[in-house]
């Protein structure tokens, strides 16, 4: 490893709180298969195995946090949030924020095709870094790093800042206080078949919110959930 590459790796790791004993592991996490495919001497030396490992460590850390954080919620709620925060869509922006794109080692073809900004490559590299850190420093250190970006993502989903639907958000909020679930009722429909309006109310325990209008039953249910959340100050 060149002194320049070593310095770049240390500069990448320091602000993220990553303390690698073996910088070769971190370096490998940035090596995309396109590079090893083009360089015979690097054949098989890419980040795919680290990505495989990191994916599992990431999933465990996210699941463990959700299990403790949302004690009153069923498995389905936890699974939905976990899937959202460990997804390519969630990881790629974090990779760009951390400067992963600048550290990638790509083949010429992938470089020319804009590989440094491809969400899949960025997300895979994030998982590879996790895998490398797990091997280098153990689970606790890897978990601490993961929670740095996973917890804000979880909070965003819980607060409906990441495009989560209002029905799911209402169910999460309601089940923090009770074992019951929101109950939706189609109150009425109006208008001709080609332009029908649906009116739905939602019942939370003894209190009913709505009705709210939508162009389909599902849309009206979302509107009713949004109305309930607004009136509850959530």
C-alpha positions as MATLAB code, in Angstrom:
seq = 'XXXXXXXXXXXXXXXXXXXXXXXXXXXXXXXXXXXXXXXXXXXXXXXXXXXXXXXXXXXXXXXXXXXXXXXXXXXXXXXXXXXXXXXXXXXXXXXXXXXXXXXXXXXXXXXXXXXXXXXXXXXXXXXXXXXXXXXXXXXXXXXXXXXXXXXXXXXXXXXXXXXXXXXXXXXXXXXXXXXXXXXXXXXXXXXXXXXXXXXXXXXXXXXXXXXXXXXXXXXXXXXXXXXXXXXXXX';
ca = [
       0.000    0.000    0.000;
       1.371    3.407   -0.957;
       1.872    6.114    1.698;
      -0.707    8.220   -0.161;
      -3.338    5.488   -0.015;
      -2.623    4.844    3.661;
      -3.038    8.542    4.421;
      -6.306    8.643    2.482;
      -7.658    5.636    4.395;
      -6.763    7.186    7.729;
      -8.360   10.474    6.695;
     -11.528    8.614    5.718;
     -11.701    6.597    8.939;
     -10.909    9.275   11.531;
     -14.046   11.470   11.323;
     -16.223    8.348   11.348;
     -14.616    7.026   14.523;
     -13.237    3.973   12.738;
      -9.971    2.697   14.245;
      -8.561   -0.055   12.085;
      -5.625   -2.113   13.236;
      -5.359   -3.603    9.751;
      -5.769   -0.928    7.084;
      -5.466   -3.583    4.383;
      -8.934   -4.802    5.388;
     -10.399   -1.332    5.025;
      -8.647   -0.894    1.689;
     -10.089   -4.182    0.422;
     -13.590   -2.959    1.331;
     -13.271   -0.305   -1.384;
     -12.128   -2.680   -4.151;
     -14.984   -3.326   -6.560;
     -14.977   -6.533   -8.591;
     -14.595   -4.522  -11.802;
     -11.045   -3.691  -10.728;
     -10.034   -7.253   -9.867;
     -11.601   -8.487  -13.105;
      -9.329   -6.175  -15.107;
      -6.172   -6.771  -13.064;
      -5.027  -10.384  -13.183;
      -2.785   -9.960  -10.155;
      -5.862   -8.928   -8.122;
      -8.141  -11.709   -9.372;
     -10.631  -12.583   -6.637;
      -9.463   -9.707   -4.426;
     -12.586   -7.583   -4.138;
     -15.068   -6.525   -1.491;
     -17.821   -9.061   -2.200;
     -17.042  -11.413    0.696;
     -16.765   -8.473    3.092;
     -20.075   -7.171    1.744;
     -21.705  -10.543    2.449;
     -20.467  -10.470    6.039;
     -21.263   -6.806    6.574;
     -24.831   -7.254    5.372;
     -25.465   -9.724    8.203;
     -23.768   -7.571   10.845;
     -25.744   -4.537    9.693;
     -28.998   -6.473    9.827;
     -28.287   -7.775   13.319;
     -27.397   -4.332   14.701;
     -30.514   -2.750   13.210;
     -32.759   -5.591   14.397;
     -31.346   -5.546   17.934;
     -31.862   -1.792   18.228;
     -35.434   -2.000   16.934;
     -36.229   -4.897   19.295;
     -35.231   -2.769   22.285;
     -36.597    0.530   20.974;
     -40.072   -0.662   19.941;
     -41.012   -3.089   22.693;
     -44.761   -2.806   22.103;
     -44.716   -3.341   18.348;
     -45.237   -6.627   16.486;
     -42.627   -8.272   14.284;
     -44.195   -6.869   11.131;
     -43.544   -3.267   12.171;
     -39.938   -4.017   13.076;
     -39.363   -5.846    9.804;
     -40.726   -2.960    7.714;
     -38.518   -0.383    9.386;
     -35.460   -2.637    9.282;
     -35.946   -3.243    5.558;
     -36.160    0.506    4.953;
     -33.047    1.526    6.878;
     -30.682   -1.193    5.597;
     -31.765   -0.806    1.974;
     -29.721    0.432   -0.957;
     -31.884    3.549   -1.001;
     -30.935    4.326    2.601;
     -27.264    3.362    2.470;
     -26.202    5.067   -0.771;
     -26.786    8.668    0.457;
     -24.849    7.898    3.649;
     -21.991    6.551    1.544;
     -21.843    9.818   -0.385;
     -21.986   11.837    2.828;
     -19.052    9.821    4.243;
     -16.985   10.165    1.064;
     -17.065    6.499    0.081;
     -17.315    7.480   -3.585;
     -13.886    9.116   -3.450;
     -12.266    5.993   -1.978;
     -13.638    3.386   -4.383;
     -11.197    1.377   -6.486;
     -12.953    0.652   -9.782;
     -12.072   -0.853  -13.116;
     -11.758    1.512  -16.066;
     -15.067    0.423  -17.577;
     -16.981    0.942  -14.328;
     -15.240    4.250  -13.777;
     -16.258    5.465  -17.233;
     -19.868    4.427  -16.684;
     -20.242    6.502  -13.514;
     -19.700    3.709  -11.015;
     -18.692    6.083   -8.231;
     -22.232    7.368   -7.947;
     -24.165    4.135   -8.575;
     -26.360    3.452   -5.526;
     -25.766   -0.311   -5.659;
     -21.982    0.033   -5.628;
     -22.079    2.621   -2.844;
     -24.434    0.571   -0.679;
     -22.419   -2.597   -1.222;
     -19.271   -0.762   -0.193;
     -20.941    0.463    2.987;
     -21.678   -3.157    3.883;
     -18.120   -4.186    2.996;
     -16.724   -1.525    5.351;
     -18.922   -2.931    8.118;
     -17.681   -6.436    7.379;
     -14.075   -5.264    7.445;
     -14.540   -3.410   10.732;
     -16.249   -6.416   12.298;
     -13.267   -8.626   11.403;
     -10.768   -6.008   12.556;
     -12.326   -4.758   15.787;
     -15.252   -7.026   16.728;
     -19.008   -6.726   16.920;
     -19.291   -3.968   19.531;
     -17.122   -1.583   17.544;
     -18.981   -2.413   14.325;
     -22.340   -1.931   16.042;
     -21.299    1.482   17.362;
     -20.373    2.562   13.839;
     -23.600    1.174   12.363;
     -25.852    2.893   14.891;
     -24.221    6.209   13.979;
     -26.226    6.246   10.743;
     -28.928    3.636   11.340;
     -30.554    5.290   14.360;
     -31.197    8.607   12.540;
     -32.655    6.602    9.654;
     -34.927    4.693   12.033;
     -36.090    7.929   13.645;
     -36.816    9.398   10.229;
     -39.016    6.436    9.339;
     -40.785    6.573   12.694;
     -41.479   10.273   12.212;
     -42.614    9.753    8.628;
     -39.681   11.696    7.164;
     -38.655    8.855    4.897;
     -41.885    8.381    2.977;
     -43.520    5.945    5.363;
     -47.272    5.654    4.906;
     -49.583    7.298    7.439;
     -51.385    4.069    8.286;
     -48.160    2.397    9.370;
     -47.086    5.476   11.287;
     -50.426    5.653   13.106;
     -50.276    1.969   13.988;
     -46.771    2.336   15.425;
     -47.818    5.373   17.502;
     -51.058    3.773   18.709;
     -49.444    0.471   19.669;
     -46.891    2.232   21.825;
     -49.791    2.879   24.219;
     -52.069   -0.116   23.643;
     -52.141   -3.607   22.212;
     -55.073   -2.622   20.007;
     -54.848   -1.598   16.344;
     -56.493    1.261   14.413;
     -59.804    0.200   12.867;
     -60.901    1.736    9.568;
     -64.534    2.031    8.442;
     -65.858    2.986    5.022;
     -68.506    5.559    5.924;
     -69.871    6.282    2.459;
     -69.087    6.676   -1.219;
     -70.335    9.334   -3.614;
     -70.097   10.307   -7.267;
     -70.333    8.312  -10.508;
     -68.431    5.058  -10.989;
     -65.700    6.720  -13.058;
     -65.113    9.473  -10.477;
     -66.066    8.033   -7.108;
     -65.110    9.520   -3.747;
     -64.579    7.320   -0.690;
     -65.041    8.523    2.885;
     -63.270    6.570    5.646;
     -63.010    7.099    9.399;
     -60.501    5.512   11.783;
     -61.266    4.371   15.314;
     -58.576    4.416   18.006;
     -59.993    2.738   21.075;
     -63.112    4.714   21.987;
     -62.398    7.714   19.769;
     -63.153    8.096   16.053;
     -61.366   10.431   13.626;
     -62.712   11.504   10.276;
     -64.187   10.725    7.919;
     -61.549   11.711    5.365;
     -61.932   11.600    1.600;
     -59.926    9.807   -1.096;
     -60.304    8.644   -4.690;
     -59.934    5.040   -3.531;
     -60.569    3.224   -0.271;
     -56.837    2.922    0.375;
     -56.281    6.617   -0.296;
     -59.133    7.512    2.056;
     -57.665    5.277    4.769;
     -54.331    7.066    4.405;
     -56.094   10.422    4.643;
     -57.964    9.309    7.775;
     -54.719    8.127    9.382;
     -53.044   11.434    8.518;
     -55.989   13.335   10.025;
     -55.796   11.282   13.231;
     -52.045   11.836   13.533;
     -52.480   15.584   13.035;
     -55.233   15.822   15.648;
     -53.144   13.789   18.082;
     -50.212   16.145   17.512;
     -47.999   13.391   16.089;
];
